[in-house]
Amino acid sequence: MIRFLATLLISIFITQIRPATRSCQPEQIHIALSDAFTSHLTSASTIKVIFHTQSECNSAYITLKTPSGLQKVTASQINYFTESYKKGWYETYVHVFDFNNLAFSQIYEYTCYGTENTQTEFDGPFEFYVPNPKSDGSETNVVMFGDMDVSSEGMTTINRLMRLAAANFTKISAFIHVGDLAYNLSTRSGAVGDNYMRTIQQFTANMPYMVTAGNHEEFNNFSNFNMRFHMPLHKETQNHYHSYNIGNMHFTSFNMDLVLWYPELKQAMLDWLAKDLDEANRNRKERPWIIAYTHRPIYCSHNDQDCNTNSKRFKEFEHVLNKYNVDLVVAGHVHIYERMLPIRKNNIADFHYVPGDITFNSIVNPKGPVHVVQGMAGHRGDYAEAKDAYDGKQFTVMVDKAYSYMAVRSTNSTHLHVENFRSDSGTVNDEFYIIKSGEARFTKLPRYKMPPSLKTNNYLRNSKQLNKFFKKYYIMN
């Protein structure tokens, strides 16, 4: 861990003092989980490393320190990307490296070189930890967030993520960004995207950075986004939908912004999603938790087109999520943290209520997914704790407007723990468990009365349908 912290400080120092004119200088280094984490192994690739250079730099390579010695890894792809923007041409060379047949639950060290001249154009060393795609009884832990740039607002979360990565190097399996990166990757002829990726390199060079596209990645058929990232199935789906396994969790990502632009692609995505979730659902004994994420939420409470119509225009996607018993659905897009009760077809789904749990911290045996909007990582001009109204709908449990990120963790097949953390202090502002227990039963209480305090804080309890839910299972005053 000391070596990791030292590497982080050295990397920051090197990034600051190296001139930007060195055309073979590796930059924007980030790693991602690769084919070994998918349900169907298609190659020996365990981890992908990607970096950019300003020139072609065909002699670029990476040294990887392994138990058997130092390996020299050459790029599996060198992709030249150029695109015309309003303020000029953008061009870059993207070097993609596959680290094959790595051992799980192990730490590795690597250094990136843009040329054979090892004295100048290089960056590193960096360390990364390889999580286990199979459940081994240890805790599975990921961090999720959406809608973030490198403005002063976004840096509140980025600085926290840097510290979080350094302190939990081997405990967090991935950072998952649920869309809207940089605002926008292609702005100022790609300079905004480059600056964003250089900034977050302080954790993406060491932690798997898994992404999905949002509406701010849409420009020119998502070209700048798809150029930068190589999620599983990249060759087939260009990052628009993919899945992977970590420990006892199965993650499924799908881009509903794509089908808004190209409705003719919707059925192919739905077919893939159904096939993926069907297989995941049949493998519950090995991997009991299914987490889906996308950018646009199916459910949310803002008074806009998305929150008012998404449940209708994305109803086919919700049907698939419900059919295959997805446990948690995470989205961004709306700049808020909003946690909801289990939902099924725009109604609160049945679940076992724990008597006295007035803030719904335990959701037992839900009959629908729990939906969460985590779109408050920080975006320029979008101030935390804004005073504009955000009234929850019938299924809303909690709303918070502080810059934040979310941790999802599980150690067993019965409890999935979700916590939302304020970025400024690192303190928890909401948490809940999704609990699966064969012994749970719906139980009526003698009487239930909403505590007055819940009417004034972030936990919302005054909607008609929520009262209807209580009347179904409890006697209300």
C-alpha positions as CSV (number, residue, x, y, z in Angstrom):
1,M,0.0,0.0,0.0
2,I,2.9,2.4,0.8
3,R,4.3,1.6,-2.7
4,F,0.9,2.4,-4.3
5,L,0.7,5.8,-2.5
6,A,4.3,6.6,-3.5
7,T,3.5,5.7,-7.1
8,L,0.4,8.0,-7.0
9,L,2.5,11.0,-5.9
10,I,5.3,10.3,-8.4
11,S,2.8,10.0,-11.2
12,I,1.2,13.3,-10.3
13,F,4.6,14.9,-10.2
14,I,5.7,13.5,-13.5
15,T,2.4,14.5,-15.1
16,Q,3.0,18.1,-14.0
17,I,6.6,18.5,-15.0
18,R,6.6,16.7,-18.4
19,P,6.0,18.9,-21.4
20,A,3.0,18.1,-23.5
21,T,5.0,18.3,-26.7
22,R,6.6,14.9,-26.4
23,S,4.7,13.1,-29.1
24,C,5.2,9.5,-27.9
25,Q,4.5,10.3,-24.2
26,P,1.9,7.8,-22.9
27,E,-1.1,9.6,-21.4
28,Q,-4.7,9.1,-20.4
29,I,-3.7,5.7,-19.0
30,H,-6.6,3.6,-17.8
31,I,-7.4,-0.1,-17.3
32,A,-10.6,-2.1,-17.7
33,L,-11.8,-5.6,-16.9
34,S,-11.6,-7.8,-20.0
35,D,-12.8,-11.1,-21.5
36,A,-11.9,-13.2,-18.5
37,F,-14.7,-11.5,-16.6
38,T,-17.4,-12.3,-19.1
39,S,-19.7,-15.4,-18.9
40,H,-18.2,-16.7,-22.2
41,L,-14.4,-16.5,-22.4
42,T,-13.5,-15.4,-25.9
43,S,-9.8,-14.7,-25.4
44,A,-7.1,-15.0,-22.7
45,S,-7.3,-11.3,-22.0
46,T,-7.7,-10.5,-18.3
47,I,-7.1,-6.8,-18.1
48,K,-6.9,-4.2,-20.9
49,V,-4.6,-1.2,-20.6
50,I,-5.2,1.8,-22.9
51,F,-3.0,4.9,-23.4
52,H,-2.8,7.6,-26.0
53,T,0.2,9.2,-27.8
54,Q,0.2,12.2,-30.1
55,S,2.2,10.3,-32.9
56,E,1.9,6.8,-34.2
57,C,4.7,5.4,-32.0
58,N,4.7,1.8,-33.3
59,S,7.4,0.8,-30.8
60,A,5.3,1.6,-27.8
61,Y,5.1,-1.2,-25.2
62,I,4.4,-2.0,-21.6
63,T,6.5,-3.9,-19.1
64,L,4.5,-6.1,-16.7
65,K,6.1,-7.5,-13.6
66,T,4.9,-11.0,-12.9
67,P,6.0,-13.8,-10.5
68,S,7.8,-15.4,-13.4
69,G,9.7,-12.2,-14.3
70,L,9.4,-9.0,-16.3
71,Q,7.3,-9.3,-19.5
72,K,7.4,-6.9,-22.5
73,V,3.8,-6.6,-23.8
74,T,3.2,-5.0,-27.2
75,A,-0.1,-3.5,-28.3
76,S,-2.8,-5.7,-29.6
77,Q,-4.2,-2.7,-31.5
78,I,-2.9,0.8,-32.4
79,N,-5.9,2.8,-33.6
80,Y,-5.5,6.2,-35.3
81,F,-8.5,8.4,-34.7
82,T,-9.2,11.7,-36.3
83,E,-12.4,13.8,-36.4
84,S,-13.4,17.3,-37.4
85,Y,-14.9,19.6,-34.9
86,K,-16.1,23.2,-35.0
87,K,-12.8,24.4,-33.5
88,G,-10.5,22.2,-35.6
89,W,-9.2,18.7,-36.1
90,Y,-8.6,16.2,-33.4
91,E,-6.3,13.3,-33.8
92,T,-4.8,10.8,-31.5
93,Y,-3.2,7.3,-31.5
94,V,-4.9,4.8,-29.1
95,H,-2.7,1.9,-27.9
96,V,-4.7,-1.1,-26.6
97,F,-2.8,-3.8,-24.6
98,D,-4.1,-7.1,-23.4
99,F,-2.7,-8.6,-20.3
100,N,-3.4,-12.3,-20.8
101,N,-3.8,-15.2,-18.3
102,L,-3.2,-13.1,-15.1
103,A,-3.9,-14.7,-11.8
104,F,-6.9,-13.5,-9.9
105,S,-6.7,-11.9,-6.5
106,Q,-3.1,-10.8,-7.3
107,I,-1.3,-7.4,-7.5
108,Y,0.7,-6.6,-10.6
109,E,3.0,-3.7,-11.6
110,Y,3.4,-2.2,-15.0
111,T,5.1,0.7,-16.8
112,C,4.0,2.3,-20.0
113,Y,6.6,3.3,-22.7
114,G,5.8,5.3,-25.8
115,T,9.1,4.5,-27.4
116,E,12.2,2.3,-27.0
117,N,13.9,5.3,-25.4
118,T,13.2,4.3,-21.8
119,Q,14.7,7.4,-20.3
120,T,12.1,9.9,-21.4
121,E,8.7,9.0,-22.8
122,F,7.2,6.7,-20.2
123,D,4.8,6.8,-17.3
124,G,4.7,4.6,-14.2
125,P,5.2,2.3,-12.6
126,F,1.5,1.6,-11.7
127,E,0.0,-1.2,-9.7
128,F,-3.4,-2.9,-10.1
129,Y,-5.2,-5.6,-8.3
130,V,-7.0,-8.3,-10.3
131,P,-10.4,-9.1,-8.8
132,N,-11.9,-12.6,-9.0
133,P,-14.8,-13.1,-11.5
134,K,-15.9,-16.1,-9.4
135,S,-17.2,-16.0,-5.9
136,D,-14.5,-17.1,-3.4
137,G,-16.3,-16.0,-0.2
138,S,-14.6,-12.7,0.0
139,E,-16.4,-9.3,-0.1
140,T,-17.3,-8.0,-3.5
141,N,-17.2,-4.2,-3.6
142,V,-17.6,-1.6,-6.4
143,V,-18.1,2.1,-6.6
144,M,-20.7,3.7,-8.9
145,F,-21.3,7.3,-9.9
146,G,-22.6,9.3,-12.8
147,D,-22.4,12.7,-14.5
148,M,-18.9,14.0,-13.6
149,D,-16.4,16.4,-15.1
150,V,-13.2,18.1,-13.9
151,S,-14.7,21.4,-12.9
152,S,-14.5,22.5,-9.3
153,E,-17.8,20.7,-8.7
154,G,-16.6,17.5,-10.2
155,M,-13.2,17.6,-8.5
156,T,-15.0,17.3,-5.2
157,T,-15.8,13.7,-6.1
158,I,-12.6,13.0,-8.1
159,N,-10.4,14.0,-5.2
160,R,-12.4,11.7,-3.0
161,L,-12.1,8.8,-5.5
162,M,-8.4,9.3,-5.6
163,R,-8.1,8.9,-1.9
164,L,-10.6,6.1,-1.9
165,A,-8.6,4.2,-4.5
166,A,-5.4,4.6,-2.6
167,A,-6.9,3.5,0.7
168,N,-8.8,0.5,-0.7
169,F,-6.5,-0.6,-3.5
170,T,-7.3,-4.4,-3.2
171,K,-10.8,-4.0,-1.8
172,I,-12.6,-2.2,-4.6
173,S,-13.0,-4.3,-7.8
174,A,-14.1,-1.5,-10.1
175,F,-15.1,2.2,-10.5
176,I,-18.3,2.2,-12.6
177,H,-19.3,5.5,-14.4
178,V,-22.9,5.4,-15.5
179,G,-22.6,8.0,-18.3
180,D,-21.9,11.7,-19.0
181,L,-18.1,11.8,-18.8
182,A,-16.3,15.1,-18.9
183,Y,-19.1,17.3,-20.5
184,N,-18.1,16.6,-23.3
185,L,-15.4,14.3,-24.5
186,S,-15.4,15.9,-27.9
187,T,-15.7,19.6,-26.8
188,R,-12.9,22.0,-27.8
189,S,-11.8,19.6,-30.5
190,G,-11.3,16.8,-28.0
191,A,-9.3,18.8,-25.5
192,V,-11.9,18.5,-22.8
193,G,-11.9,14.7,-23.1
194,D,-8.1,14.6,-23.1
195,N,-7.9,16.8,-20.0
196,Y,-10.6,14.7,-18.2
197,M,-8.7,11.4,-18.9
198,R,-5.4,12.9,-17.8
199,T,-6.9,14.1,-14.6
200,I,-8.6,10.8,-13.6
201,Q,-5.6,8.8,-14.6
202,Q,-4.6,9.2,-10.9
203,F,-7.0,6.4,-10.2
204,T,-7.9,4.8,-13.6
205,A,-4.3,3.7,-14.1
206,N,-4.7,1.5,-11.0
207,M,-8.4,0.7,-10.8
208,P,-10.6,-0.9,-13.5
209,Y,-12.7,2.0,-14.9
210,M,-15.9,0.6,-16.4
211,V,-18.2,3.0,-18.3
212,T,-21.4,3.3,-20.2
213,A,-22.4,6.1,-22.6
214,G,-24.8,8.9,-21.8
215,N,-26.5,11.6,-23.8
216,H,-23.3,13.8,-23.6
217,E,-21.4,11.1,-25.4
218,E,-23.8,11.1,-28.4
219,F,-21.9,13.4,-30.8
220,N,-21.2,11.8,-34.2
221,N,-22.5,8.3,-33.3
222,F,-20.7,8.2,-29.9
223,S,-17.4,8.2,-31.9
224,N,-15.1,9.9,-29.4
225,F,-16.5,7.8,-26.5
226,N,-16.1,4.5,-28.4
227,M,-12.6,5.4,-29.5
228,R,-11.4,5.9,-25.9
229,F,-12.9,2.9,-24.1
230,H,-12.8,-0.9,-24.7
231,M,-15.4,-2.5,-22.5
232,P,-16.1,-6.3,-22.9
233,L,-17.7,-7.0,-26.3
234,H,-16.2,-3.8,-27.7
235,K,-15.6,-5.3,-31.1
236,E,-19.2,-6.4,-31.4
237,T,-21.1,-3.7,-29.6
238,Q,-18.8,-0.6,-29.3
239,N,-19.4,-0.3,-25.6
240,H,-23.2,0.1,-26.0
241,Y,-24.0,-3.1,-24.1
242,H,-21.9,-5.6,-22.3
243,S,-21.7,-7.6,-19.1
244,Y,-19.2,-9.0,-16.7
245,N,-18.9,-10.9,-13.5
246,I,-17.1,-9.9,-10.3
247,G,-17.3,-12.2,-7.3
248,N,-20.9,-13.0,-6.5
249,M,-22.2,-10.1,-8.7
250,H,-23.2,-10.0,-12.4
251,F,-23.2,-6.6,-14.0
252,T,-25.1,-5.7,-17.1
253,S,-24.7,-2.4,-18.9
254,F,-26.9,-1.1,-21.8
255,N,-27.1,2.3,-23.5
256,M,-30.7,3.4,-23.9
257,D,-29.5,6.7,-25.5
258,L,-28.5,4.6,-28.5
259,V,-32.0,3.4,-29.1
260,L,-33.4,7.0,-28.8
261,W,-31.2,7.9,-31.7
262,Y,-31.5,4.6,-33.6
263,P,-34.8,2.9,-32.8
264,E,-34.1,0.2,-35.3
265,L,-31.3,-1.1,-33.0
266,K,-33.6,-1.5,-30.0
267,Q,-34.7,-5.1,-30.7
268,A,-31.1,-6.3,-31.0
269,M,-30.2,-4.7,-27.7
270,L,-33.3,-6.2,-26.0
271,D,-32.6,-9.6,-27.4
272,W,-29.0,-9.5,-26.1
273,L,-30.2,-8.2,-22.7
274,A,-32.8,-10.9,-22.3
275,K,-30.2,-13.6,-23.3
276,D,-27.6,-12.2,-20.9
277,L,-30.0,-11.9,-17.9
278,D,-31.6,-15.2,-18.5
279,E,-28.2,-16.9,-18.2
280,A,-27.3,-14.8,-15.2
281,N,-30.7,-15.6,-13.5
282,R,-30.1,-19.4,-14.1
283,N,-26.7,-19.0,-12.4
284,R,-28.0,-17.5,-9.1
285,K,-26.3,-20.2,-7.0
286,E,-22.9,-19.2,-8.2
287,R,-23.6,-15.5,-8.5
288,P,-26.8,-14.4,-6.5
289,W,-26.8,-10.7,-7.3
290,I,-27.7,-9.1,-10.7
291,I,-27.0,-5.3,-11.1
292,A,-28.0,-3.5,-14.2
293,Y,-26.9,0.0,-15.1
294,T,-27.6,2.5,-17.8
295,H,-27.5,6.3,-18.1
296,R,-31.1,7.4,-18.5
297,P,-33.3,6.2,-15.6
298,I,-36.5,4.3,-16.1
299,Y,-37.8,6.0,-13.0
300,C,-37.1,9.3,-11.4
301,S,-39.0,12.3,-9.9
302,H,-37.9,15.4,-11.7
303,N,-40.6,17.3,-13.6
304,D,-39.1,16.8,-17.1
305,Q,-39.5,14.6,-20.1
306,D,-37.3,11.8,-18.8
307,C,-38.9,11.3,-15.4
308,N,-42.4,11.8,-16.8
309,T,-42.1,9.5,-19.9
310,N,-39.2,7.0,-19.5
311,S,-41.3,4.3,-17.8
312,K,-43.4,4.3,-21.0
313,R,-40.7,4.7,-23.7
314,F,-38.4,2.2,-22.0
315,K,-41.1,-0.3,-20.9
316,E,-39.6,-3.1,-22.9
317,F,-36.4,-2.8,-21.1
318,E,-38.1,-2.7,-17.7
319,H,-40.1,-5.8,-18.7
320,V,-36.8,-7.7,-19.3
321,L,-35.3,-6.5,-16.0
322,N,-38.4,-7.6,-14.1
323,K,-38.7,-10.9,-15.9
324,Y,-35.2,-12.0,-15.0
325,N,-35.3,-10.7,-11.4
326,V,-32.7,-8.0,-11.5
327,D,-31.9,-6.8,-8.0
328,L,-30.6,-3.3,-8.4
329,V,-30.9,-0.8,-11.3
330,V,-28.5,2.2,-11.2
331,A,-28.8,5.2,-13.6
332,G,-27.6,8.8,-13.8
333,H,-28.6,11.6,-16.1
334,V,-30.7,13.5,-13.5
335,H,-28.4,15.4,-11.2
336,I,-29.6,14.1,-7.9
337,Y,-29.3,11.1,-5.7
338,E,-32.7,9.4,-5.5
339,R,-33.4,6.0,-3.9
340,M,-36.7,4.3,-4.6
341,L,-38.6,1.4,-3.2
342,P,-38.9,-1.7,-5.4
343,I,-40.9,-0.9,-8.5
344,R,-42.8,-3.0,-11.0
345,K,-44.8,-1.4,-13.8
346,N,-44.8,2.1,-12.3
347,N,-46.1,0.7,-8.9
348,I,-44.4,-0.1,-5.7
349,A,-43.7,-3.8,-5.8
350,D,-44.4,-6.1,-2.9
351,F,-41.6,-6.6,-0.4
352,H,-41.4,-7.6,3.3
353,Y,-41.3,-4.5,5.6
354,V,-39.2,-4.8,8.7
355,P,-41.3,-3.4,11.6
356,G,-39.9,-0.1,12.8
357,D,-37.7,0.4,9.8
358,I,-39.2,3.8,9.0
359,T,-36.4,4.8,6.5
360,F,-36.6,1.5,4.6
361,N,-33.0,0.5,5.2
362,S,-34.0,-3.2,4.8
363,I,-35.8,-4.2,1.6
364,V,-36.6,-7.9,2.2
365,N,-37.7,-10.3,-0.6
366,P,-38.6,-7.5,-3.1
367,K,-40.8,-8.5,-6.1
368,G,-39.2,-5.9,-8.3
369,P,-35.8,-4.2,-8.7
370,V,-34.7,-1.3,-6.5
371,H,-34.0,1.7,-8.7
372,V,-31.4,4.3,-7.8
373,V,-30.4,7.5,-9.6
374,Q,-26.8,8.4,-8.9
375,G,-26.2,11.5,-11.1
376,M,-24.6,13.8,-8.6
377,A,-20.8,13.2,-8.9
378,G,-20.4,16.8,-10.0
379,H,-20.8,18.9,-13.1
380,R,-19.7,22.5,-13.9
381,G,-22.4,25.0,-12.8
382,D,-24.6,22.3,-11.2
383,Y,-24.3,23.3,-7.6
384,A,-24.8,20.9,-4.7
385,E,-27.7,21.6,-2.3
386,A,-29.6,23.6,-4.9
387,K,-32.9,24.9,-3.6
388,D,-35.1,24.1,-6.5
389,A,-37.9,21.7,-5.7
390,Y,-37.5,18.0,-6.2
391,D,-40.6,16.3,-4.9
392,G,-40.4,12.5,-4.8
393,K,-43.0,10.4,-6.5
394,Q,-45.0,7.6,-4.9
395,F,-42.1,5.2,-4.8
396,T,-39.3,7.6,-3.6
397,V,-37.6,6.9,-0.3
398,M,-34.8,9.4,-0.2
399,V,-33.5,12.4,-2.2
400,D,-30.2,14.2,-1.6
401,K,-28.4,17.0,-3.6
402,A,-24.9,16.8,-2.2
403,Y,-22.1,15.7,-4.5
404,S,-21.8,12.0,-3.9
405,Y,-20.8,8.5,-5.1
406,M,-22.2,5.1,-4.2
407,A,-20.7,1.8,-2.9
408,V,-22.3,-1.5,-3.6
409,R,-21.0,-4.6,-1.7
410,S,-21.9,-8.1,-0.8
411,T,-20.3,-11.0,1.0
412,N,-23.0,-13.5,0.7
413,S,-26.1,-14.6,-1.1
414,T,-28.6,-13.0,1.3
415,H,-27.4,-9.3,1.8
416,L,-26.5,-6.7,-0.8
417,H,-25.4,-3.5,0.9
418,V,-25.7,-0.1,-0.8
419,E,-24.3,3.1,0.7
420,N,-24.2,6.6,-0.8
421,F,-21.3,8.8,0.4
422,R,-21.0,12.6,0.4
423,S,-17.9,13.5,-1.7
424,D,-16.9,16.5,0.6
425,S,-16.8,14.5,3.8
426,G,-16.9,10.9,2.9
427,T,-19.8,10.3,5.3
428,V,-22.8,8.2,4.5
429,N,-26.0,10.1,3.7
430,D,-28.1,7.0,2.8
431,E,-27.8,3.3,3.0
432,F,-29.9,0.2,2.6
433,Y,-29.8,-3.5,2.3
434,I,-31.6,-5.7,-0.3
435,I,-32.2,-9.0,1.6
436,K,-33.2,-12.4,0.3
437,S,-34.6,-14.6,3.0
438,G,-36.9,-17.6,2.5
439,E,-38.3,-17.1,6.0
440,A,-39.6,-13.6,5.5
441,R,-43.4,-13.0,5.5
442,F,-45.5,-9.9,5.1
443,T,-46.5,-8.9,8.6
444,K,-49.1,-6.4,9.7
445,L,-48.4,-4.0,12.4
446,P,-51.1,-2.9,15.0
447,R,-50.8,0.7,14.0
448,Y,-48.4,2.8,11.9
449,K,-48.0,6.6,12.1
450,M,-45.5,8.6,10.2
451,P,-43.0,10.3,12.5
452,P,-43.2,14.1,12.0
453,S,-39.4,14.3,11.5
454,L,-39.7,12.3,8.3
455,K,-41.8,15.0,6.7
456,T,-39.0,17.6,6.9
457,N,-35.8,15.7,6.1
458,N,-34.6,13.9,2.9
459,Y,-36.7,10.8,3.5
460,L,-40.0,11.2,1.8
461,R,-43.2,9.6,3.2
462,N,-46.2,11.6,2.2
463,S,-47.2,10.3,-1.2
464,K,-50.6,8.8,-1.9
465,Q,-49.3,5.6,-3.3
466,L,-46.9,5.1,-0.4
467,N,-49.8,5.4,2.0
468,K,-51.6,2.9,-0.1
469,F,-48.7,0.5,0.2
470,F,-48.9,0.8,4.0
471,K,-52.6,0.4,4.0
472,K,-52.1,-2.9,2.2
473,Y,-49.9,-4.3,4.9
474,Y,-50.6,-2.2,8.0
475,I,-53.3,-0.4,9.8
476,M,-52.8,3.4,9.3
477,N,-54.0,6.2,11.5
